Amino acid sequence: MKLQQVKLFSLVMVVALAMSLVLSACAVPATAPAAPAGGEAAATEAAAPESASAFKPVWYAPAPHPYFEEVRKGIEAFEVETGITVEKQIGPDWNQDSQNQRMEALAAQGFNAFSVYPADAVGTNGLYEQLTPNGIHIINFGTSTAQPTTASFAVATDVKAAAMRAAEELIAAMGGKGSVINVLEVLEDPNTALRKQGIEEVVAKYPDVTIIQEVAGIKSVEEAVQKVGDALSANIDKVDGIIATGYTPSVAIAQVLGEYKEKGGERTIHAVGIDTDEVVMQAIKDGVMDGTIVQNPYGHGYLSMLLLQYLSEGYKPKADAYFVDAGFAFATQENLETYNEDILAVTEQIKSELMDKYLEK
């Protein structure tokens, strides 16, 4: 009888102990965990790295080009200012398949915000349509994909307007009449068609101006020098002006015309280019070229990345606010010392207007 009582007592003790363990596991702690030193502000700071890591931006260009090196400076300025690291990639060529493969791989790695120069104005939209439904924000820099597009913005020069300004300046220097060689760059570039249209529209306004030759398909300075030199030689007895709307042919024009004048060439040939390579700027200073269109590649990079950051914070594009015109200037001998300050001021002005003109919550 005593043995049975002992067994019963032991069983009761085991059950009581088990119940106490279960109840203690379900109970709310008597005291909350200690707050980080510094109170609520410190807790917010502790959460900041996790919030920042949710924004994983990429800057992507399809192929090596001097323009992209200038855009990169704006990306690097954004990194310095914000402390946010941007994955910077330049692809191998202007092939849309190459861009698709690399951007899809980046998205698979968790990158969720892309500043992109599209390899193809139409074909890149198919890539964007695959990525944006997954919460990825995309902004075109330097040019635009064909409309409609799932890209949130395009931060770029109005390239057609810039080409038209260049053509007007060239024709004015020619005295409103004469023969022009039009040097384009990469025909696959979405901007090339717009620049070609702009120049032809301006020329059509002047009955005494004609385009006597078009040169295109240029991917390097060496190739540009060869093609520009050949075109100039073939038309040396009738050419009055030469215009380039791409970086590499502008450098080639500066070199070829410089050599022509050094060798005693007597024909007056006016020239207008684009961008600010040292060779081009020296040619303007020396009177070999009349001027150049100054784009805002720094702004293309910096502003596109800043907009991506705002989108990651919950801002949305305003209706009809897709194109962000980063502006341009025309550099001549008269403003060689001040044009850069002018274009940087444009970037700051646009930056101050982003919330009012382009974004909303």
VOBA-1610 file (N, C-alpha, C; in pm, whole numbers, padded with zeros to 5 digits, always signed):
BEGIN
Met+00083-00120+00000Met+00000+00000+00000Met+00087+00125+00000Lys+00190+00124+00075Lys+00280+00239+00080Lys+00350+00259-00054Leu+00383+00146-00119Leu+00451+00155-00248Leu+00360+00221-00352Gln+00233+00189-00348Gln+00138+00251-00441Gln+00125+00401-00415Gln+00129+00441-00290Gln+00119+00583-00256Gln+00240+00660-00308Val+00357+00598-00297Val+00479+00663-00345Val+00474+00683-00495Lys+00426+00577-00567Lys+00416+00587-00713Lys+00317+00695-00754Leu+00205+00703-00681Leu+00104+00804-00712Leu+00158+00944-00688Phe+00233+00961-00576Phe+00290+01092-00545Phe+00392+01134-00653Ser+00471+01038-00698Ser+00571+01069-00802Ser+00505+01110-00931Leu+00396+01042-00966Leu+00324+01076-01089Leu+00267+01216-01082Val+00213+01255-00969Val+00157+01389-00951Val+00266+01494-00966Met+00384+01469-00910Met+00494+01564-00918Met+00542+01582-01061Val+00549+01474-01138Val+00592+01482-01278Val+00495+01566-01360Val+00363+01542-01341Val+00261+01618-01413Val+00270+01766-01378Ala+00287+01797-01249Ala+00294+01936-01205Ala+00415+02006-01267Leu+00528+01934-01269Leu+00648+01992-01327Leu+00630+02021-01475Ala+00568+01927-01548Ala+00544+01945-01692Ala+00454+02064-01717Met+00349+02079-01637Met+00256+02191-01653Met+00326+02323-01629Ser+00413+02326-01530Ser+00483+02452-01500Ser+00574+02492-01615Leu+00638+02393-01683Leu+00725+02424-01796Leu+00646+02479-01913Val+00528+02418-01940Val+00444+02465-02050Val+00397+02607-02026Leu+00350+02634-01904Leu+00299+02767-01871Leu+00409+02872-01880Ser+00530+02837-01835Ser+00639+02935-01841Ser+00678+02964-01985Ala+00668+02864-02076Ala+00702+02886-02216Ala+00602+02978-02282Cys+00476+02978-02244Cys+00372+03061-02304Cys+00363+03199-02242Ala+00424+03218-02128Ala+00406+03343-02055Ala+00479+03458-02121Val+00429+03582-02106Val+00496+03704-02149Val+00604+03736-02048Pro+00727+03773-02096Pro+00832+03805-02000Pro+00788+03918-01906Ala+00831+03910-01787Ala+00793+04010-01689Ala+00850+04146-01725Thr+00968+04147-01790Thr+01029+04274-01830Thr+01066+04267-01977Ala+01048+04381-02049Ala+01082+04384-02191Ala+01232+04386-02208Pro+01283+04338-02327Pro+01428+04345-02350Pro+01476+04488-02344Ala+01596+04506-02299Ala+01652+04641-02286Ala+01663+04707-02423Ala+01626+04835-02432Ala+01638+04911-02557Ala+01784+04940-02585Pro+01820+04953-02714Pro+01959+04989-02746Pro+01995+05123-02684Ala+02122+05138-02655Ala+02168+05264-02596Ala+02128+05380-02687Gly+02070+05485-02625Gly+02030+05599-02706Gly+01881+05602-02731Gly+01808+05499-02689Gly+01662+05502-02699Gly+01613+05479-02839Glu+01497+05542-02873Glu+01430+05519-03000Glu+01516+05561-03119Ala+01591+05668-03104Ala+01674+05715-03215Ala+01777+05610-03253Ala+01837+05547-03150Ala+01937+05444-03177Ala+01873+05324-03242Ala+01750+05289-03199Ala+01680+05177-03260Ala+01655+05203-03407Thr+01619+05326-03441Thr+01597+05363-03581Thr+01726+05351-03661Glu+01837+05397-03601Glu+01965+05388-03669Glu+02005+05242-03691Ala+01973+05156-03595Ala+02008+05016-03608Ala+01933+04952-03724Ala+01811+05001-03750Ala+01732+04946-03859Ala+01772+05001-03994Ala+01845+05111-03996Ala+01879+05179-04121Ala+01955+05091-04219Pro+02058+05015-04176Pro+02131+04934-04271Pro+02042+04835-04344Glu+01944+04773-04271Glu+01853+04679-04334Glu+01770+04750-04440Ser+01723+04873-04411Ser+01644+04950-04507Ser+01728+04986-04628Ala+01853+05028-04604Ala+01941+05066-04714Ala+01971+04946-04802Ser+01988+04824-04739Ser+02022+04707-04817Ser+01907+04664-04907Ala+01785+04709-04879Ala+01671+04674-04963Ala+01681+04742-05100Phe+01758+04849-05108Phe+01779+04921-05234Phe+01912+04874-05292Lys+01905+04793-05398Lys+02026+04736-05458Lys+02033+04782-05604Pro+02096+04897-05629Pro+02093+04957-05763Pro+02206+04909-05855Val+02176+04915-05984Val+02273+04881-06089Val+02275+04993-06192Trp+02394+05025-06239Trp+02410+05112-06357Trp+02461+05024-06468Tyr+02387+05019-06581Tyr+02424+04927-06689Tyr+02430+04998-06823Ala+02544+04983-06890Ala+02563+05033-07026Ala+02594+04914-07117Pro+02546+04916-07241Pro+02558+04796-07325Pro+02698+04767-07378Ala+02780+04870-07399Ala+02911+04849-07461Ala+03004+04964-07426Pro+03134+04944-07433Pro+03227+05053-07403Pro+03208+05172-07497His+03210+05292-07439His+03197+05415-07518His+03241+05531-07430Pro+03310+05631-07484Pro+03355+05744-07402Pro+03241+05814-07328Tyr+03123+05819-07389Tyr+03008+05884-07323Tyr+02979+05817-07189Phe+02986+05684-07186Phe+02952+05614-07062Phe+03053+05643-06952Glu+03177+05669-06987Glu+03275+05705-06885Glu+03240+05839-06821Glu+03180+05929-06897Glu+03135+06057-06842Glu+03013+06038-06753Val+02922+05948-06794Val+02803+05919-06713Val+02844+05857-06580Arg+02946+05772-06583Arg+02993+05705-06462Arg+03031+05806-06353Lys+03081+05923-06393Lys+03118+06024-06294Lys+02997+06069-06212Gly+02881+06077-06276Gly+02759+06111-06203Gly+02717+06001-06108Ile+02736+05876-06149Ile+02706+05761-06062Ile+02797+05763-05940Glu+02924+05787-05962Glu+03020+05789-05852Glu+02993+05905-05756Ala+02948+06018-05809Ala+02912+06131-05723Ala+02793+06094-05635Phe+02697+06021-05692Phe+02582+05974-05613Phe+02628+05882-05500Glu+02721+05793-05529Glu+02772+05701-05427Glu+02838+05779-05313Val+02919+05878-05347Val+02988+05957-05245Val+02887+06033-05159Glu+02787+06090-05224Glu+02690+06172-05152Glu+02600+06091-05061Thr+02561+05970-05103Thr+02462+05892-05029Thr+02521+05778-04948Gly+02643+05736-04981Gly+02699+05619-04916Gly+02644+05488-04968Ile+02566+05492-05074Ile+02506+05373-05135Ile+02598+05322-05245Thr+02628+05194-05242Thr+02712+05133-05345Thr+02627+05096-05466Val+02674+05132-05583Val+02605+05100-05708Val+02687+04999-05786Glu+02624+04890-05825Glu+02689+04793-05914Glu+02699+04854-06053Lys+02821+04866-06104Lys+02843+04932-06233Lys+02892+04829-06334Gln+02816+04813-06442Gln+02853+04714-06544Gln+02841+04773-06683Ile+02938+04739-06766Ile+02935+04775-06908Ile+02944+04646-06988Gly+02845+04622-07073Gly+02839+04500-07151Gly+02940+04498-07264Pro+02941+04390-07344Pro+03043+04372-07448Pro+03007+04429-07585Asp+02877+04454-07610Asp+02835+04494-07745Asp+02696+04557-07740Trp+02646+04597-07858Trp+02515+04661-07867Trp+02405+04560-07898Asn+02430+04434-07869Asn+02335+04327-07897Asn+02234+04315-07785Gln+02105+04310-07821Gln+02001+04304-07719Gln+02007+04175-07638Asp+02045+04065-07702Asp+02055+03938-07630Asp+02159+03947-07519Ser+02270+04014-07547Ser+02374+04030-07445Ser+02319+04107-07325Gln+02245+04215-07354Gln+02189+04294-07246Gln+02086+04213-07166Asn+02004+04136-07235Asn+01904+04054-07167Asn+01971+03957-07069Gln+02071+03885-07117Gln+02136+03785-07033Gln+02199+03846-06909Arg+02265+03958-06925Arg+02336+04017-06811Arg+02242+04082-06711Met+02139+04148-06761Met+02045+04211-06668Met+01958+04108-06597Glu+01921+04002-06666Glu+01846+03895-06601Glu+01929+03829-06491Ala+02058+03811-06517Ala+02147+03754-06415Ala+02158+03846-06295Leu+02166+03977-06318Leu+02174+04072-06208Leu+02045+04071-06125Ala+01931+04062-06193Ala+01804+04056-06121Ala+01796+03929-06037Ala+01848+03818-06090Ala+01847+03693-06015Ala+01935+03702-05890Gln+02034+03790-05892Gln+02121+03811-05775Gln+02060+03904-05671Gly+01941+03958-05700Gly+01872+04042-05603Gly+01880+04190-05630Phe+01943+04232-05737Phe+01946+04374-05769Phe+01807+04416-05817Asn+01760+04530-05767Asn+01619+04564-05788Asn+01595+04706-05840Ala+01699+04773-05884Ala+01684+04909-05938Ala+01791+04927-06045Phe+01748+04960-06167Phe+01840+04964-06281Phe+01835+05099-06351Ser+01952+05160-06367Ser+01970+05274-06457Ser+02035+05217-06582Val+01965+05225-06696Val+02003+05147-06813Val+02006+05233-06939Tyr+02109+05211-07021Tyr+02107+05261-07158Tyr+02061+05145-07244Pro+01942+05153-07303Pro+01888+05039-07378Pro+01966+05013-07507Ala+01996+04887-07532Ala+02068+04849-07654Ala+01980+04867-07777Asp+01850+04849-07759Asp+01756+04861-07870Asp+01629+04926-07818Ala+01583+05029-07887Ala+01470+05107-07837Ala+01344+05024-07823Val+01324+04926-07910Val+01205+04841-07905Val+01233+04713-07828Gly+01343+04646-07862Gly+01372+04517-07802Gly+01391+04520-07651Thr+01444+04629-07598Thr+01468+04636-07453Thr+01338+04637-07375Asn+01230+04683-07436Asn+01101+04684-07366Asn+01058+04544-07325Gly+01087+04444-07407Gly+01053+04306-07371Gly+01124+04263-07244Leu+01250+04302-07230Leu+01325+04274-07108Leu+01263+04344-06989Tyr+01230+04472-07006Tyr+01171+04549-06897Tyr+01038+04487-06851Glu+00961+04439-06947Glu+00830+04381-06914Glu+00843+04252-06834Gln+00959+04185-06844Gln+00984+04067-06761Gln+01026+04106-06619Leu+01098+04215-06607Leu+01158+04251-06479Leu+01067+04334-06389Thr+00998+04433-06445Thr+00923+04527-06361Thr+00806+04465-06283Pro+00739+04359-06333Pro+00633+04300-06249Pro+00685+04240-06119Asn+00815+04219-06109Asn+00876+04164-05988Asn+00920+04271-05890Gly+00872+04394-05911Gly+00904+04503-05819Gly+01035+04572-05850Ile+01091+04547-05967Ile+01217+04611-06007Ile+01186+04743-06076His+01253+04849-06032His+01238+04981-06095His+01346+04999-06201Ile+01308+05056-06314Ile+01401+05078-06424Ile+01389+05221-06474Ile+01503+05285-06495Ile+01507+05418-06555Ile+01604+05415-06672Asn+01561+05464-06786Asn+01650+05479-06900Asn+01738+05602-06878Phe+01867+05591-06907Phe+01950+05711-06909Phe+02006+05728-07050Gly+02021+05852-07090Gly+02083+05882-07218Gly+01993+05872-07339Thr+01888+05792-07329Thr+01792+05774-07438Thr+01666+05711-07380Ser+01568+05685-07464Ser+01443+05628-07418Ser+01410+05503-07497Thr+01345+05411-07433Thr+01285+05300-07506Thr+01156+05349-07572Ala+01108+05275-07672Ala+00987+05312-07743Ala+00868+05313-07648Gln+00777+05406-07670Gln+00657+05417-07588Gln+00546+05328-07645Pro+00464+05265-07559Pro+00472+05267-07412Pro+00584+05177-07361Thr+00628+05208-07239Thr+00736+05132-07177Thr+00709+05120-07028Thr+00762+05014-06966Thr+00746+04999-06822Thr+00859+05068-06745Ala+00952+05130-06816Ala+01052+05214-06747Ala+00981+05333-06684Ser+01024+05371-06566Ser+00957+05480-06494Ser+00992+05616-06551Phe+01117+05635-06591Phe+01162+05764-06644Phe+01268+05741-06751Ala+01293+05845-06829Ala+01412+05854-06913Ala+01480+05985-06879Val+01604+05977-06836Val+01683+06096-06804Val+01784+06113-06918Ala+01765+06215-06998Ala+01846+06222-07120Ala+01847+06363-07177Thr+01934+06382-07274Thr+01931+06500-07357Thr+01818+06484-07457Asp+01751+06591-07489Asp+01657+06588-07601Asp+01744+06586-07726Val+01778+06465-07772Val+01881+06452-07875Val+01839+06511-08009Lys+01712+06503-08039Lys+01667+06562-08165Lys+01681+06714-08159Ala+01640+06772-08047Ala+01653+06918-08032Ala+01800+06959-08036Ala+01887+06880-07974Ala+02029+06912-07973Ala+02087+06904-08115Ala+02047+06801-08191Ala+02096+06788-08328Ala+02046+06902-08415Met+01923+06945-08391Met+01868+07058-08468Met+01943+07186-08435Arg+01976+07206-08308Arg+02054+07323-08269Arg+02192+07320-08336Ala+02255+07201-08338Ala+02385+07187-08402Ala+02376+07221-08551Ala+02272+07173-08617Ala+02255+07201-08760Ala+02232+07350-08785Glu+02153+07412-08700Glu+02128+07556-08715Glu+02258+07635-08699Glu+02339+07596-08599Glu+02466+07666-08576Glu+02560+07647-08695Leu+02565+07527-08750Leu+02652+07502-08864Leu+02607+07584-08985Ile+02479+07584-09013Ile+02428+07657-09130Ile+02450+07808-09114Ala+02434+07857-08991Ala+02460+07999-08965Ala+02607+08031-08994Ala+02698+07943-08950Ala+02840+07965-08976Ala+02871+07961-09125Met+02794+07882-09200Met+02812+07870-09345Met+02748+07986-09422Gly+02679+08074-09352Gly+02613+08186-09419Gly+02481+08148-09482Gly+02422+08039-09437Gly+02289+08000-09483Gly+02287+07925-09615Lys+02403+07883-09664Lys+02405+07809-09790Lys+02530+07721-09795Gly+02522+07615-09880Gly+02638+07529-09899Gly+02606+07383-09887Ser+02710+07301-09894Ser+02698+07155-09894Ser+02753+07098-09763Val+02681+06999-09710Val+02711+06945-09577Val+02736+06795-09585Ile+02836+06749-09510Ile+02856+06605-09485Ile+02799+06576-09347Asn+02708+06481-09339Asn+02643+06445-09212Asn+02705+06315-09162Val+02777+06322-09050Val+02845+06204-08996Val+02768+06153-08874Leu+02706+06038-08890Leu+02633+05973-08782Leu+02726+05874-08712Glu+02675+05804-08614Glu+02762+05713-08541Glu+02710+05571-08554Val+02654+05512-08446Val+02608+05374-08448Val+02461+05370-08488Leu+02430+05308-08599Leu+02293+05308-08648Leu+02198+05233-08555Glu+02252+05139-08477Glu+02168+05063-08383Glu+02130+05146-08260Asp+02201+05255-08238Asp+02174+05341-08123Asp+02038+05409-08141Pro+01947+05398-08042Pro+01815+05461-08056Pro+01822+05611-08083Asn+01929+05677-08037Asn+01940+05821-08057Asn+01976+05861-08199Thr+02041+05770-08273Thr+02091+05806-08405Thr+01979+05844-08500Ala+01870+05768-08497Ala+01758+05798-08587Ala+01699+05935-08556Leu+01690+05970-08427Leu+01636+06101-08390Leu+01728+06214-08435Arg+01857+06193-08420Arg+01953+06296-08463Arg+01950+06314-08615Lys+01942+06205-08686Lys+01932+06210-08832Lys+01808+06287-08875Gln+01695+06257-08810Gln+01570+06328-08841Gln+01584+06478-08815Gly+01644+06512-08701Gly+01656+06653-08664Gly+01739+06731-08764Ile+01852+06675-08804Ile+01938+06744-08901Ile+01867+06761-09034Glu+01802+06655-09080Glu+01735+06662-09209Glu+01618+06761-09208Glu+01549+06771-09095Glu+01439+06868-09085Glu+01492+07012-09094Val+01605+07038-09030Val+01662+07173-09035Val+01711+07204-09176Val+01783+07111-09235Val+01835+07133-09371Val+01721+07160-09470Ala+01609+07092-09450Ala+01495+07109-09541Ala+01438+07251-09537Lys+01467+07325-09431Lys+01419+07464-09421Lys+01503+07561-09504Tyr+01619+07517-09547Tyr+01711+07606-09619Tyr+01728+07556-09763Pro+01667+07624-09859Pro+01673+07577-09999Pro+01814+07576-10057Asp+01905+07653-10000Asp+02041+07660-10053Asp+02140+07571-09978Val+02087+07482-09892Val+02172+07389-09818Val+02135+07246-09857Thr+02234+07164-09884Thr+02211+07024-09919Thr+02308+06934-09843Ile+02263+06811-09816Ile+02350+06710-09758Ile+02408+06629-09874Ile+02537+06641-09897Ile+02597+06575-10014Ile+02645+06433-09983Gln+02665+06401-09854Gln+02701+06265-09819Gln+02667+06239-09673Glu+02623+06116-09648Glu+02598+06071-09511Glu+02695+05959-09479Val+02759+05969-09364Val+02853+05866-09319Val+02797+05806-09190Ala+02802+05673-09177Ala+02744+05610-09058Ala+02816+05478-09029Gly+02770+05411-08923Gly+02830+05283-08885Gly+02967+05297-08824Ile+02982+05390-08731Ile+03113+05420-08671Ile+03114+05376-08525Lys+03211+05292-08488Lys+03216+05238-08352Lys+03347+05269-08279Ser+03440+05334-08348Ser+03566+05368-08283Ser+03622+05494-08346Val+03714+05559-08276Val+03777+05679-08330Val+03856+05645-08456Glu+03925+05532-08454Glu+04005+05492-08569Glu+03917+05475-08693Glu+03806+05409-08675Glu+03712+05390-08786Glu+03655+05524-08831Ala+03628+05610-08735Ala+03573+05742-08767Ala+03673+05825-08847Val+03800+05824-08807Val+03902+05900-08878Val+03911+05854-09023Gln+03906+05724-09043Gln+03914+05670-09179Gln+03795+05715-09263Lys+03675+05700-09209Lys+03554+05732-09285Lys+03539+05882-09308Val+03569+05961-09207Val+03560+06107-09224Val+03664+06154-09324Gly+03785+06100-09314Gly+03891+06137-09408Gly+03853+06104-09552Asp+03795+05985-09572Asp+03754+05944-09706Asp+03643+06035-09760Ala+03546+06068-09674Ala+03435+06153-09717Ala+03483+06293-09751Leu+03575+06344-09671Leu+03628+06478-09696Leu+03707+06481-09828Ser+03789+06379-09850Ser+03867+06373-09973Ser+03778+06365-10096Ala+03670+06287-10086Ala+03581+06269-10199Ala+03501+06395-10233Asn+03488+06486-10136Asn+03404+06605-10156Asn+03481+06735-10134Ile+03614+06730-10138Ile+03693+06845-10096Ile+03669+06968-10182Asp+03622+06949-10304Asp+03602+07064-10392Asp+03465+07127-10376Lys+03378+07068-10291Lys+03243+07124-10279Lys+03189+07129-10136Val+03254+07066-10038Val+03201+07065-09902Val+03223+07199-09834Asp+03119+07246-09766Asp+03126+07372-09692Asp+03111+07352-09542Gly+03052+07239-09504Gly+03031+07215-09362Gly+03024+07066-09333Ile+03061+07030-09211Ile+03053+06891-09168Ile+02999+06887-09027Ile+02907+06796-09002Ile+02842+06791-08872Ile+02848+06648-08818Ala+02873+06636-08689Ala+02873+06506-08622Ala+02782+06513-08501Thr+02703+06408-08481Thr+02615+06401-08365Thr+02654+06286-08273Gly+02777+06236-08289Gly+02830+06132-08203Gly+02969+06168-08155Tyr+03008+06110-08044Tyr+03136+06141-07979Tyr+03255+06109-08070Thr+03263+05984-08117Thr+03381+05942-08193Thr+03396+06017-08326Pro+03289+06039-08404Pro+03308+06117-08526Pro+03343+06263-08500Ser+03302+06316-08386Ser+03341+06454-08353Ser+03491+06463-08333Val+03548+06365-08263Val+03692+06360-08245Val+03762+06345-08379Ala+03705+06260-08466Ala+03765+06238-08598Ala+03763+06365-08682Ile+03653+06439-08679Ile+03643+06564-08754Ile+03752+06662-08708Ala+03769+06671-08576Ala+03871+06761-08522Ala+04010+06723-08574Gln+04039+06593-08574Gln+04169+06547-08619Gln+04188+06567-08769Val+04088+06526-08848Val+04100+06531-08994Val+04106+06675-09043Leu+04019+06760-08991Leu+04021+06901-09032Leu+04149+06970-08986Gly+04196+06934-08867Gly+04320+06991-08817Gly+04437+06959-08909Glu+04444+06834-08952Glu+04551+06794-09044Glu+04536+06863-09180Tyr+04412+06878-09225Tyr+04387+06943-09354Tyr+04439+07087-09351Lys+04412+07157-09243Lys+04456+07296-09233Lys+04607+07306-09211Glu+04664+07212-09137Glu+04808+07211-09116Glu+04884+07191-09247Lys+04823+07116-09338Lys+04887+07088-09467Lys+04856+07194-09572Gly+04796+07305-09527Gly+04773+07417-09617Gly+04642+07414-09692Gly+04547+07334-09648Gly+04417+07331-09713Gly+04353+07469-09712Glu+04309+07513-09826Glu+04261+07651-09838Glu+04110+07664-09829Arg+04039+07554-09849Arg+03893+07565-09848Arg+03843+07587-09705Thr+03748+07678-09689Thr+03687+07701-09558Thr+03580+07596-09535Ile+03601+07515-09433Ile+03506+07409-09399Ile+03465+07427-09254His+03339+07460-09233His+03287+07479-09098His+03251+07343-09038Ala+03258+07333-08906Ala+03232+07204-08841Ala+03172+07223-08703Val+03073+07137-08675Val+03009+07133-08543Val+03002+06987-08498Gly+03036+06962-08373Gly+03033+06827-08321Gly+02947+06817-08196Ile+02974+06713-08117Ile+02901+06692-07992Ile+02998+06639-07887Asp+02973+06671-07764Asp+03052+06628-07648Asp+03184+06704-07640Thr+03260+06675-07534Thr+03369+06765-07495Thr+03503+06695-07482Asp+03532+06605-07574Asp+03665+06545-07575Asp+03771+06656-07589Glu+03886+06634-07529Glu+03992+06736-07530Glu+04033+06775-07673Val+04032+06677-07763Val+04069+06705-07902Val+03969+06801-07966Val+03840+06779-07936Val+03734+06865-07990Val+03746+07006-07933Met+03765+07015-07802Met+03771+07145-07739Met+03894+07224-07785Gln+04005+07154-07809Gln+04124+07221-07860Gln+04100+07269-08004Ala+04026+07189-08082Ala+03996+07229-08219Ala+03909+07355-08222Ile+03819+07367-08126Ile+03737+07489-08117Ile+03825+07608-08079Lys+03912+07586-07982Lys+04001+07693-07938Lys+04091+07741-08052Asp+04132+07646-08137Asp+04222+07679-08248Asp+04148+07730-08371Gly+04016+07731-08368Gly+03940+07776-08483Gly+03921+07671-08592Val+03957+07545-08562Val+03937+07436-08658Val+03790+07396-08664Met+03722+07398-08550Met+03579+07369-08542Met+03508+07492-08487Asp+03380+07506-08526Asp+03302+07622-08482Asp+03243+07603-08342Gly+03208+07480-08307Gly+03148+07458-08176Gly+03108+07313-08157Thr+03055+07284-08039Thr+03011+07148-08006Thr+02892+07153-07912Ile+02803+07057-07927Ile+02692+07042-07834Ile+02744+06979-07706Val+02717+07041-07593Val+02759+06989-07463Val+02639+06922-07398Gln+02643+06791-07392Gln+02537+06718-07321Gln+02561+06727-07171Asn+02480+06652-07096Asn+02493+06651-06951Asn+02506+06507-06902Pro+02611+06434-06943Pro+02622+06294-06902Pro+02632+06276-06751Tyr+02696+06371-06683Tyr+02700+06367-06536Tyr+02558+06362-06481Gly+02472+06450-06533Gly+02333+06452-06489Gly+02257+06327-06527His+02289+06269-06644His+02222+06144-06684His+02245+06035-06579Gly+02368+06028-06529Gly+02399+05927-06429Gly+02345+05962-06291Tyr+02377+06081-06245Tyr+02340+06121-06109Tyr+02188+06125-06090Leu+02118+06191-06182Leu+01974+06209-06165Leu+01898+06078-06179Ser+01943+05990-06269Ser+01874+05861-06284Ser+01886+05779-06157Met+02002+05783-06094Met+02020+05706-05971Met+01943+05768-05854Leu+01937+05899-05848Leu+01861+05965-05742Leu+01712+05933-05755Leu+01662+05933-05877Leu+01521+05897-05899Leu+01494+05752-05857Leu+01587+05662-05887Leu+01569+05523-05844Leu+01563+05513-05692Gln+01645+05591-05623Gln+01640+05590-05477Gln+01504+05636-05427Tyr+01452+05743-05485Tyr+01320+05792-05445Tyr+01211+05688-05473Leu+01219+05621-05586Leu+01120+05517-05618Leu+01126+05405-05515Ser+01247+05369-05470Ser+01262+05263-05369Ser+01203+05305-05235Glu+01190+05436-05213Glu+01134+05487-05088Glu+00983+05507-05095Gly+00922+05466-05206Gly+00777+05471-05216Gly+00720+05582-05302Tyr+00805+05668-05355Tyr+00756+05771-05446Tyr+00718+05708-05580Lys+00629+05774-05651Lys+00583+05726-05781Lys+00593+05838-05884Pro+00610+05803-06012Pro+00614+05908-06115Pro+00479+05978-06128Lys+00482+06107-06142Lys+00359+06179-06172Lys+00315+06147-06314Ala+00187+06165-06338Ala+00134+06142-06471Ala+00203+06233-06572Asp+00238+06177-06686Asp+00301+06254-06795Asp+00434+06318-06754Ala+00505+06255-06660Ala+00634+06310-06616Ala+00747+06214-06648Tyr+00735+06143-06758Tyr+00831+06037-06791Tyr+00968+06092-06833Phe+00971+06190-06921Phe+01100+06237-06975Phe+01157+06349-06890Val+01278+06326-06840Val+01350+06427-06763Val+01460+06484-06852Asp+01437+06603-06902Asp+01531+06665-06994Asp+01651+06717-06915Ala+01766+06654-06935Ala+01886+06691-06860Ala+01957+06812-06919Gly+01909+06862-07032Gly+01960+06986-07087Gly+02087+06970-07170Phe+02121+07077-07243Phe+02246+07081-07318Phe+02284+07227-07338Ala+02408+07248-07382Ala+02457+07382-07413Ala+02536+07374-07542Phe+02568+07492-07598Phe+02650+07496-07719Phe+02778+07571-07685Ala+02892+07500-07697Ala+03021+07558-07661Ala+03091+07612-07785Thr+03142+07735-07775Thr+03220+07800-07880Thr+03345+07860-07818Gln+03422+07931-07897Gln+03540+07999-07842Gln+03502+08097-07732Glu+03383+08154-07741Glu+03341+08260-07648Glu+03312+08208-07507Asn+03269+08083-07494Asn+03230+08035-07359Asn+03304+07909-07318Leu+03424+07889-07369Leu+03500+07769-07335Leu+03530+07758-07186Glu+03538+07871-07118Glu+03573+07870-06977Glu+03453+07854-06884Thr+03332+07868-06937Thr+03214+07871-06849Thr+03109+07766-06880Tyr+03119+07696-06992Tyr+03010+07606-07032Tyr+02989+07494-06930Asn+03098+07446-06867Asn+03085+07335-06772Asn+03007+07378-06648Glu+03031+07498-06601Glu+02955+07549-06486Glu+02807+07563-06521Asp+02781+07603-06643Asp+02642+07620-06686Asp+02567+07487-06683Ile+02632+07380-06732Ile+02563+07252-06741Ile+02548+07187-06603Leu+02645+07209-06512Leu+02630+07158-06375Leu+02518+07230-06302Ala+02500+07356-06332Ala+02390+07432-06272Ala+02256+07376-06316Val+02249+07327-06439Val+02126+07265-06488Val+02093+07140-06405Thr+02195+07060-06375Thr+02174+06940-06293Thr+02119+06976-06155Glu+02177+07075-06092Glu+02130+07117-05959Glu+01986+07170-05965Gln+01954+07240-06072Gln+01819+07292-06088Gln+01718+07178-06100Ile+01750+07078-06183Ile+01659+06964-06200Ile+01646+06888-06068Lys+01757+06870-05998Lys+01755+06800-05869Lys+01658+06866-05773Ser+01657+06998-05771Ser+01570+07072-05679Ser+01422+07062-05721Glu+01396+07022-05846Glu+01259+07017-05896Glu+01199+06877-05898Leu+01278+06774-05864Leu+01231+06637-05880Leu+01100+06610-05804Met+01094+06654-05679Met+00975+06625-05598Met+00851+06697-05651Asp+00867+06816-05701Asp+00753+06895-05746Asp+00707+06857-05886Lys+00801+06832-05976Lys+00766+06813-06116Lys+00751+06666-06158Tyr+00821+06575-06089Tyr+00829+06438-06142Tyr+00777+06330-06049Leu+00768+06356-05917Leu+00735+06252-05821Leu+00619+06288-05731Glu+00555+06183-05680Glu+00449+06202-05580Glu+00441+06075-05497Lys+00375+06085-05380Lys+00358+05967-05295Lys+00212+05927-05289
//
